[in-house]
Amino acid sequence: MFILIFVNTKDILPGMCLARSVNFYDIASRKAHTIEAGQILSDMTITRLKAAEINGIYVDTYKSKIRVISSINQEIRAEAISGIHQLADNFMNSEKGVSKKDVEEISETTQKLINSLSSNKDILVNIADIKMYDDYTYHHSLSVAIMAIAIGLELGFNNFMLNELGTAGLMHDIGKVSIPVEIITKPGRLTPEEFEIVKMHPVYAAQHLKERNIVSDNIYKGIIQHHEKIDGTGYPYHLKGKEIHPYARILAVADVYDALTSNRPYRTPNPPNEAIEYIMAGMGTQFDENILRAFLRKVAPFPTGSIVQLSNGEKGCVIKNHPNNPLRPIVSILDSNKCYDLAEQPELFNVVITGIVDNSPESNQIINM
């Protein structure tokens, strides 16, 4: 019997068994590589994972049989990352630039993401499932696109709208490659002057694409407006409410959520439930209320495989999320044979999840192998 948990890359130890295959993109060779599930991890394999800036992996431990359902095929992820890399390379090439063919290929990849997500409309997007890479622009853009498509599906968007939305998501941050790397990776707070430079990245991206007449007006607005806020305090144009294109309002929610749950040079990731509390506090001021509610129905704050602390003092592993009640999943209790359905068992209605447990070995809270 085993239990499957998500472990941060920094905490991986030799002898751990990889529970799910990992695909990663090697920048030097510009090829996708795979480490197959079932492999016992060696020092060499762990070094490869760290060099590829993988955010974490799923490993097997002995407890009970739990499976994680992936929302996005690994090959599609690798294809998307490769496509975003190509876009960024061409964007930085002043002579070549992004071409219509580049955008068409991104659109084709977007359609594969749509097909994957729409094949099971009840699926919840687990943030740990799509964030298998560290947070630099390319992988962040993939996460944002996946969440945006999931929101669009929940809002009833047709396929054409979903494709435009997902394409905008994959391309929304390519303008960041024009920002000096020392600003993007700065470990401390940006100066006002540095922040003004960063605020230009949606303009750089959108205008580059618009000038070449290779994206629709909807995609253009989604990209250039994704940092606008409902109350008019966003950038670059301080638009308010319905002045902001629906695609941009969706991308804004996905972008902030992914940023909060990602490794950043200036802070550690927030647990998904804390990130959700943050964006809920921005309902009606930063974020569109209807879009935010759709997001909450489609993104799981406690990813399958995560270890959680309950208010009754017990710890458990999340084995299934309820699409209509993601804050109350089904939890397999550690060190016992009990399984709690927090949404369906009346006697547990006063029991809540108080946080996600640190899985690092030094915390003594990781499940013993």
Secondary structure, DSSP 8 states (H G I E B T S, - for coil): --EEEEEEGGG--TT-BB-S-EEEEETTTTEEEEE-TT-B--HHHHHHHHHTTB-EEEEEESSS------SS-HHHHHHHHHHHHHHHHHHH-TTT---HHHHHHHHHHHHHHHHHHHTSTT--EEHHHH--B--SHHHHHHHHHHHHHHHHHHTT--HHHHHHHHHHHHHTTGGGGGS-HHHHT-SS---HHHHHHHTTHHHHHHHHHHHTT-S-HHHHHHHHTTT--TTS--SSS---GGGS-HHHHHHHHHHHHHHHTS-BTTB----HHHHHHHHHHTBTTTB-HHHHHHHHHHEESS-TT-EEEETTS-EEEEEE--TT-TTS-EEEETTSS-EEETTT-GGGTT--EEEE----GGGT-S---
